[in-house]
C-alpha cells in the first residue's frame, strides 16, 4: 500500500485501487488553486501507476464539491479581471483531461452538493454512487457564466440536449432519485454508505479483467456519434485483441470448469 496526503486532497493506493479524496470539508470542498493543483497531481499519479486497476473519488464532509471557490474567484476579479478565468485553461481543463486519460474504471462517490465544476468532475468518471440526500446542479448561469470542466458535453450526452439546455438555462437543482432516473448515477445508497459502496465497486473492478475494461472505455469514448460501420470495426478489433488475452483464456477455462475466474489484468 502506498499513501500520499497532499492537503487538501488525499491519495492512497491499496490492492490496485487508487483512492482520491477531496479533503476541504469546511469549505464544502470548493475548488481553490491549492486544491486544483493537488487534485491534478493525484489524478495524474493514478493514471501513470501501472499497479492501479481502478480509481475511487470521494469527498470528506457533507458535500462532494460546490465547484469553484468563489471567494478566491472574487479576489481574482478584483485584482486582474482580464485573467480571472485563466483557471479554466490552467486547472479545470487539465483535471478533466487527466481523468479522461485514466484507462481503468473511475468510480465517484457523491454526497450532498455536487454542482458547477463539482458536477463536471463527477460526470467525468465512469460510475457514480450517490447518497440519498445528494443534490446536483449546473450553477454557472446563476453567476453569469456558461459552463466548463467538460460539462456541456458530458451532461448533454447523459440526459439529452433539451434537458441539458433546461438545466443550464433555468438553473435549479435536482435530487439523487432524479439523477438515477435520468441515468446520471448508477446507484443511490444511504449517505453514510457512499464511501464504503464506492470503494466496494472500485475493489470489484480492480479484481476484474482490466484489459477488457480499458477496451470498454475506449469504445464508449470513440463511438460517441460514430457511424455504425466505424462502431462495428472498432468492436471487432477490440474483440480480436482481447480474445488473445490471458484473462479471456483463463475466464473461459474457468467457466467450463464451473469455477470462478481470477483476472490478472492482462
Order of alpha helices (4+ residues) and beta strands (2+ residues): beta-beta-beta-alpha-beta-alpha-alpha-beta-beta-alpha-beta-beta-alpha-alpha-beta-alpha-beta-alpha-alpha-alpha-alpha
